[in-house]
Amino acid sequence: MTHDTSRRWQMLAISAVIIFVIWLLAPVLMPFAIAAMLAYLGDPLADRLQRLGMGRSWAVSIVFTVISLVFVGVLLLLVPLIEHQFENLSENLPRYVDWVRTTALPWIQVRLHLDANVFDTDRLLATVREHIGSVGSIAAKAMTKITQSGMGIVTWLTNVVLIPVVAFYLLRDWDTMIAHIQRLLPRSIEPTVVRLARESDQVLGAFVRGQLLVMLALGVFYGLGLTLVGISIGPLIGMVAGLLSFVPYLGFMIGFVAALIAALVQYGDWTHVILVGVVFTIGQLLEGYVLVPRLVGGKIGLHPVAVIFAVLAGGHLFGFLGVLLALPAASVVVVLLRYVFARYRESDLYKEPAAHKPAAQKLDVDVAVDVKVKPRPDNPILPRDPGP
């Protein structure tokens, strides 16, 4: 085994061990992952304050205070609004159920020529009640167990306190940690890893900061638009559509269907249905032609199918932590795949010519070369002009 091969196997083994340890510790990594994300978001602003002559500790304190005030302000603004929207939803829920039972299901049954027993509303409602009862009993038992378990309460409170503390220290020592990691890298791969890390940082910056702004802008737009249309639960639908917009078309589809049903139940006319369609059409155009190009850009390059796969795979492997980190990790994987593809294009495996050429192709070349052209008298290179 050569030295290069041995070194590659060592690096592969170290990477496998790191991934395995992360997988084992996934249940306890949630507060640290959230804290690292907050530190990553606040580091550029702290660096900018440092360039203005401020010390790192003062810069981090100011950034941390601003992030905390923004978070508390958002909570104070959103919690009453969400509470009011859920009260509104619970009041209108019987109307939605009645509309589905008396209008939607019979319409589907007539259009699709289905048997009358397919949408037996009494049987469907009995099944729903049965499952709701089982789910409610399970949830009640789970909540009772959690509330009775002092360890569960301590763990929850610990996470609430741990996130801001870890975020503060990570933000304060962010540049030092990055420099220390760079010094630990093997010297043979350090330039390549640093270059890939910078490209990944550009991609992550475009995704994390840009996508959060896109989600916020879409949530505000859909909420205001549906409120102006007259949908009573418009702000709640807008917030859900904005939060789910990080998966392509998911927020749009769920928000549009929910707003459409709300408009049909609340008004029952085509005017509000068309207005809902106008709101979501403008929202899609705004997202595709204004928000994403300006705030996110084309640096991520993830196909919608790849986005869906990344979210599902991350959730399956690491739970909610995987869902949270799926798209940032996938964007970094895109950078690594581009590097691997570029190395492949430069390798002998790609550039090696064919060993034998077909005989017919060689014959065609020989015939084409054997064509004789009479030169001009004054210019022995250019052919003679053909006569009339």
C-alpha positions, -999 to +999 in steps of 0.1 A: +000+000+000+014+034-010+018+063+013-010+083-005-034+054-004-027+049+033-033+085+040-066+085+022-078+055+042-068+073+074-088+104+064-118+083+054-117+064+088-115+097+107-145+111+087-165+080+093-158+081+131-169+118+132-201+111+114-208+081+136-203+101+168-226+129+155-252+102+148-249+088+183-251+123+199-279+136+177-305+136+205-284+160+227-269+181+199-301+202+192-292+232+215-256+232+203-267+232+167-292+261+172-265+280+192-240+274+164-265+287+138-271+318+158-233+324+162-228+319+125-255+344+117-240+370+141-203+366+132-203+388+101-218+417+121-194+412+150-165+412+125-178+444+110-179+461+144-143+449+150-132+465+118-146+498+131-122+496+160-143+479+186-130+450+208-143+415+202-161+412+235-179+445+231-188+437+195-202+403+205-221+418+234-238+443+211-246+417+185-259+393+211-281+420+227-295+429+193-303+393+185-320+388+219-341+420+215-352+409+181-361+375+193-381+388+223-398+414+201-409+387+176-422+365+204-442+394+219-456+402+184-463+367+172-476+349+203-508+370+207-514+369+170-510+331+168-532+327+198-559+348+183-556+329+150-559+295+166-590+307+185-605+319+152-596+285+137-613+266+165-644+287+162-646+282+124-636+245+125-672+232+126-680+252+095-650+237+077-660+201+087-696+208+075-684+222+042-662+192+036-691+169+045-719+186+025-700+202-004-665+189-011-670+151-007-703+150-028-687+171-055-657+147-057-681+117-057-701+131-086-671+142-107-652+109-103-683+087-105-675+070-072-697+047-052-719+064-026-704+043+002-668+055-006-675+088+012-698+076+039-695+106+061-708+089+092-682+061+089-655+087+081-664+108+111-666+077+133-631+067+122-618+102+127-633+103+162-617+069+170-583+080+159-585+114+174-595+097+207-565+074+205-542+102+196-556+123+223-551+096+249-516+090+238-508+127+239-524+130+273-503+101+286-472+116+271-479+150+285-487+135+319-454+116+319-435+146+308-450+169+334-446+143+361-410+137+351-388+162+369-359+151+346-379+161+315-387+196+329-350+200+339-339+190+304-363+214+287-353+243+310-316+234+305-320+236+268-337+270+270-309+284+291-281+266+273-288+279+238-281+316+245-251+308+267-235+285+242-244+310+214-226+338+232-194+319+238-194+304+203-199+339+188-171+354+210-146+326+201-157+319+165-127+333+147-103+316+172-120+283+167-118+285+129-081+294+131-075+265+155-093+240+133-072+253+103-040+247+122-051+211+130-056+202+094-029+180+077-006+203+058-010+183+025-048+191+023-049+224+042-050+247+011-078+226-006-098+223+026-096+261+032-107+268-004-136+245-001-145+259+033-146+294+019-168+283-010-191+265+015-192+296+036-204+316+006-231+290-001-242+288+035-243+325+039-264+328+008-287+301+020-291+308+058-293+345+057-310+348+023-335+320+028-345+333+063-353+367+047-372+351+019-393+331+044-400+362+065-409+383+034-432+356+020-449+351+054-456+388+057-468+391+021-491+361+022-505+371+056-512+407+046-526+397+012-550+371+026-560+396+053-568+422+027-588+396+007-608+391+039-597+356+050-602+354+088-573+331+094-552+347+067-522+356+090-520+320+102-520+306+067-494+332+056-471+323+085-473+286+077-467+292+040-437+314+047-422+289+071-425+260+047-412+280+017-377+267+023-389+235+005-397+245-031-434+248-038-444+232-004-453+264+013-471+276-018-492+245-022-502+241+014-509+278+018-529+280-014-550+250-007-557+261+029-566+297+018-588+283-010-608+261+014-610+291+039-624+313+011-649+288-001-662+281+035-662+317+046-677+333+014-687+306-010-682+327-041-657+327-070-646+363-064-626+355-032-613+323-048-599+344-077-585+369-052-567+341-033-553+329-066-540+364-074-523+367-040-504+334-044-496+340-080-480+374-071-463+357-042-447+331-065-436+357-090-422+378-062-403+348-048-390+336-082-380+369-098-373+393-069-366+377-035-346+346-044-324+363-070-316+392-048-314+376-013-303+341-021-288+342-056-278+313-077-250+300-054-268+270-039-279+252-071-300+226-054-327+209-075-362+209-059-361+170-058-327+172-041-341+196-015-370+173-007-347+143-005-323+162+018-351+171+042-365+136+043-331+119+046-320+143+073-352+137+093-348+100+090-312+099+101-310+126+127-346+135+136-356+172+139-319+181+140-315+165+106-344+185+092-329+217+107-295+211+091-305+192+060-304+221+035-272+237+048-255+203+048-268+196+013-255+230+000-220+220+014-223+186-003-229+205-036-196+223-032-178+190-025-194+173-055-183+202-077-148+197-065-149+159-070-164+164-105-136+189-114-109+165-102-126+137-123-125+159-154-087+164-148-080+128-142-065+102-166-097+082-163-116+109-181-089+122-204-075+088-216-081+085-253-097+054-270-072+026-277-084+018-312-103+040-337-130+024-360-117+016-395-146+033-412-138+066-395-101+063-405-112+057-441-134+087-442-106+109-429-082+095-455-107+102-483-113+137-471-076+144-469-070+129-504-091+154-522-070+175-546-076+212-551-061+231-580-044+263-567-047+297-581-017+309-602-012+340-581-018+323-548-008+287-544-029+282-512-064+295-522-083+274-547-094+287-581-128+304-583-153+282-600-164+294-634-199+304-643 
